[in-house]
Amino acid sequence: DVAAFAEGAAWSCRLDLPEPEPALSDHAETLLLRIFQESTTNIARHADATQLLIKLTVDAGWLVL
């Protein structure tokens, strides 16, 4: 869960999802998870971040994370 992940990294974390949440295939969900994991790993390694905003939007049929 996002809160547990942020706590382990000592970040304050906010999750912003569209309403209603888009229906995603299992494949799309897995890809988004992997992108999220890689992004947060890079943040932890290379940034002195104290806050994390995770935002998912739909723009002209595209998912933007």
Wavefront OBJ file of the C-alpha trace (Angstrom):
o trace
v 0.000 0.000 0.000
v 1.164 3.520 -0.811
v 1.064 4.826 2.773
v 3.239 1.991 4.073
v 5.708 2.540 1.239
v 5.928 6.279 1.949
v 6.363 5.666 5.675
v 9.284 3.357 5.015
v 10.869 6.051 2.843
v 10.104 8.858 5.376
v 8.042 10.771 2.803
v 4.686 12.378 3.253
v 2.596 10.991 0.447
v -0.573 12.010 -1.375
v -2.456 9.876 -3.885
v -4.605 11.644 -6.491
v -6.800 9.383 -8.652
v -9.491 10.333 -11.153
v -13.131 9.851 -10.203
v -14.315 7.362 -11.204
v -11.124 5.341 -11.358
v -10.543 4.090 -14.910
v -11.151 0.422 -15.614
v -7.761 -1.085 -16.427
v -6.698 -4.449 -17.720
v -4.442 -6.595 -15.551
v -1.625 -5.842 -17.992
v -2.121 -2.058 -17.657
v -2.263 -2.307 -13.854
v 0.992 -4.275 -13.824
v 2.698 -1.739 -16.108
v 1.565 1.172 -13.930
v 2.830 -0.611 -10.817
v 6.236 -1.194 -12.400
v 6.477 2.438 -13.542
v 5.518 3.543 -10.026
v 8.113 1.253 -8.447
v 10.900 2.416 -10.757
v 9.970 6.080 -10.302
v 9.918 5.902 -6.530
v 13.178 3.944 -6.481
v 14.799 6.718 -8.534
v 13.357 9.365 -6.227
v 14.720 7.548 -3.177
v 18.174 7.205 -4.735
v 18.605 10.589 -6.390
v 16.383 13.179 -4.707
v 16.218 14.615 -1.239
v 12.431 14.454 -1.396
v 10.281 14.811 1.684
v 6.938 14.771 -0.130
v 5.550 12.549 -2.845
v 2.498 13.194 -5.011
v 1.242 10.208 -6.981
v -1.218 11.415 -9.575
v -3.033 9.398 -12.236
v -5.002 11.221 -14.915
v -6.675 10.335 -18.179
v -5.880 12.755 -21.015
v -7.349 12.170 -24.479
v -7.494 8.433 -23.803
v -3.951 8.275 -22.389
v -3.119 7.337 -18.820
v -0.655 9.767 -17.258
v 1.129 8.804 -14.049
l 1 2 3 4 5 6 7 8 9 10 11 12 13 14 15 16 17 18 19 20 21 22 23 24 25 26 27 28 29 30 31 32 33 34 35 36 37 38 39 40 41 42 43 44 45 46 47 48 49 50 51 52 53 54 55 56 57 58 59 60 61 62 63 64 65
